[in-house]
Amino acid sequence: MNEFMMIFRSAPMNTELSPEQMQASIKLWQDWIGGIAAQGNFMSTERLSSSGKTLKSDGVTTDGPYAEVKEIVGGYLIATADSLEDAMKLAEGCPILQMGGHVEVREIIKMS
């Protein structure tokens, strides 16, 4: 089996979720990730902070994520699958899709 990274992208949220909305969102993610784990394909996942910095090729450091971006990377999941097509099937139920976001799926190439 190969390893694939699913990168979750969406537009930045301009409103805060209520505690009930947050719990409902967490449950959707837990159920989706739990389904991948139940199939034996789950490896790891993490949410990313909304703040950070970027080092550019000219040595300039800027605060990030960029204010001018239309979408942010909110997190990732690493799963195993036999092929990119199989990994895409695992991505189909991702809750970010219900919020208008998308999932980028890429095979992880091991460094030897």
C-alpha positions, 0 to 999 in steps of 0.5 A, a space after each residue: 500500500 502507498 501513503 497519500 496526503 489529503 490536504 484540506 483547503 477552504 475559504 477563510 471563515 469570517 464568522 465564529 461557529 456557535 458551540 453547537 455548530 462546532 460540535 456538529 462539525 467535529 462529529 462530521 470529521 470524527 465520523 469520516 476519519 473513523 470510517 477511514 480508520 475502520 477500513 484500516 487506511 488511517 495513519 494520522 491527521 492534524 489541524 493547522 494553526 491559522 497563523 504562521 510565517 512564510 520564508 520566500 526565495 529572496 530571504 524575505 519573511 512575511 506573516 502568513 497565511 497571506 491576507 490576499 489568499 482566497 483559501 487556506 490550508 486547514 489541515 491534512 490527513 495521511 491514509 494508505 491506499 492501493 492507488 490514487 483512485 482508491 485514495 480519492 474514494 476515501 476523500 469523497 466523504 470529507 466534511 470540507 466538501 460540504 463547506 465548499 472546500 476541497 481536498 487535494 490528494 497526493 501520493 507521498 514519495 519516501 526519501 531513501 
